Amino acid sequence: MINNILIISSDFTGHGHKSIAEALCEKFKKHDNIRIHVVDGFSLGGTTLLNIGKAYGPITRKSESLWELIWDISSNNPSFINEIVEFKIKDRFLKLLKEVHPDLILTIHPNFNGSVINILEKYDIKIPVVTLIADLISISPLWADPRANYIISPTQEAKNKCIEFGVIENKIKVLGFPVRSRFYNYLNSYMKHNNYNANRPLKCLIMSGGEGVGNMEKIAEILLLNFNCTIKIVTGRNTALKNKLQQSLVEKYGSKVEIYGFLENIQDLMLSSDIAFTRGSPNVMLEAIACNIPLIITGALPGQEEENPKFIEKHNLGVVCSDINNIQIIINNLIANNGVKLNKIKHAQKVFSNPYTAENIVNFILNIGNDSNKVTIQKNEVPFVTKNLDNPIVYK
């Protein structure tokens, strides 16, 4: 029986891994007999590895070409990366196992799949390992260690990649991408008032993940010069960008523009917006879809995000704007005829999104070891039906 679960996440490589951990812990805490311990995997490697994790933000903000090089190196040499991480985390990881006594290890960062399994095998420690993939399509082979007991995939496309990397099919479970419950909370009450109305300003939200990357200023300028709109910009942890936009946009356009840093209640801005502009960050995209906000994807990091824009278009969850000079044309097309295309996107998002994903994943994990390991998968219906959604969690 599974009672103690160790979740290996990451606090500094964007905010997506931490958000996934929170989404799952919300559901785990419904089970009184389950104890959850969440750890930043990079902290297990001491100062050196922790600094590498913290470097993710500056690198992705300032040098996509460097990030692409890092992605290529790790994707072409997964065994080498696993061995380095294993060497760095081994002592602290073994100490952690003695303290926590986990019945199962859940990894939600690619660097701590093969490395953790290496250590368990070398010390003949029999603890099941489950991997939850935190990317949508373009996954690194680091996610797909065939020795894992199970790999939880967000999409069929990611499952197919795992199979290409050598994972047997019956180890891969396509259960979706978990989103924190507060992005579904209050949705029904907003739906009556959240449709586009041509008689009022278009409410635009510009964001780019926890690290605040992307050409936000130019996007805002194009919108403000060509449309009757208000704009809210979320710069994430990028304090320098927040200060710059405060000076360049707010001083010029006044109350039409509001600038925010990193927010814990980003769902409130999403729920009160007509359109969200973002890069192809899976966590941000899926949270916006949960809030039923049409997306305009303005870019994607090379590597793990590069196929996400096509995924959004394939399911009609938003549109892709590869050249921001085309924003005016795209917006006019979406809001024409009182927002017909905008409303079609909103309907497609309702069909796609599933507020039960995190609960389904938790139920699957807790049933590992049962004879059948069969879990009833709850699916969303249209319109949304919210069910016993919790407040944000506090880690145990």
KASUL-V810672 format. One record per run of one state. SS is the DSSP state (~ for helix, > for strand, _ for the rest). FROM is the first residue (numbers start at 1). TO is the last residue. If there is no record, write none. Layout:
SS_FROM_TO, SS_FROM_TO
This chain:
__1_3, >_4_9, __10_15, ~_16_28, __29_34, >_35_40, ~_41_62, __63_63, ~_64_76, __77_77, ~_78_100, __101_103, >_104_107, __108_109, ~_110_112, __113_113, ~_114_122, __123_127, >_128_132, __133_140, ~_141_143, __144_149, >_150_153, __154_155, ~_156_164, __165_168, ~_169_171, >_172_174, __175_180, ~_181_183, __184_186, ~_187_191, __192_201, >_202_207, __208_215, ~_216_226, __227_228, >_229_234, __235_238, ~_239_256, >_257_260, __261_265, ~_266_271, __272_274, >_275_278, __279_281, ~_282_290, __291_293, >_294_297, __298_307, ~_308_314, __315_317, >_318_320, __321_323, ~_324_352, __353_356, ~_357_366, __367_396
